[in-house]
């Protein structure tokens, strides 16, 4: 069964819309981080899907290689973001992003 570029674009657009909705509606740092990961994975779906529906040519699998690199970037972003969120949580004792706008109160 062959899938054309239309369903791939529809799936990628739906995943991207879910990521944008999560980014706009979430107030905690973990939710924003996961929404950013969903946005990156939407582009990975599009790139790998459009390369796989390349018209039946026997080209080298460039899309899969770049998609793997995108997934690796997404994992690295998640690890770095999680460590920064853990540091912010330790310092401010909250995950609410609105609390990070205010200057830190003196505790002395």
N, C-alpha and C positions, 0 to 999 in steps of 0.2 A: 504494500500500500504506500503510495506516494502522497506526501503532504505538500501542498503548494506554499508559496510565500505569504498568502493571505492569512491562514490560520496562525502562522508563526508570528506575524505582525500583530494579530489580535491578542494572542497570548502575552506577548511582550508588552503591549500597551496596557493590558489589564493588570499585569504584575507591576508595571511602572505606576499606574494609577493608585494601586493599593499602597505602594511605597510613599507616594506624594500625600495621600490621605493620612497615613500614619505619621508622616513628618509634620503635617499641619495640625494634627489633633493631639499628639502626645505631649505631655508636660514633663515626663520624667526622662532622665538621661538614657536609661536602658532602652526605652521605646524609640527614642530618636536614633540611637545607634542601630537597632534592628531595622528601622525604616530605611536608613541609609544603605544597609546591606541589601535590602530588597530592591532598592533602586539600582544598585550595581549589578545585581543578578538579573534584572530585567534586560540590561544591555548585553549581558552574556548570553541570555536566551536568544535575543535577536541576532546577534552576530553568529552564533553557532547554527541557528536555524536557517538563516539566509544562506550560509555557506553550504549547508547540507542540501538545500533545494536549488543548487546551482545549475539546474538544467540537465542533469545526467552526465555531465562531463566527468572524466576520470582525472581530476586534478588532485594534487596532494592535499592532505587534510589540514589546511591552514586554519580553518575556523575552529576546529577542535583544539588546536594548540593555543590559539589566542584565548579561547574560552577557558581553558585550563589556567592560563596566566591570569585571567580575570578572576577566577575563583580563588587563586592564591592571593591576589591583591585584596579580595574581600575578606579572607581569613586573617590576613595581616592587619587590615584595618580594624577588624573586630577585636583582635588581641590588644592592639595599641589603645583603641578606644576603651576597652574594658579596664585596662590598667589605669588610664586617665580618670575614668569614672570612679574607680576604687579610691584613687588618691583624693579626688574631689569630695567623695563621700566621707572619707576619713577626716578631711579638713573642715568641711562645713556640716557634716552629719545630716545631710539631706540629699535626695536625688532630684528635687524639684528644680527645674531650670530657671524659674523666676527668682529663686533665692540667690542665684549666682550673679544677678545684676547688682545687688546691693553690696556695698563694701562690707568687709568682715568687721564685726564688732570687736572692740578691745575686751579681752577676757582677764586682764590683770587686775 
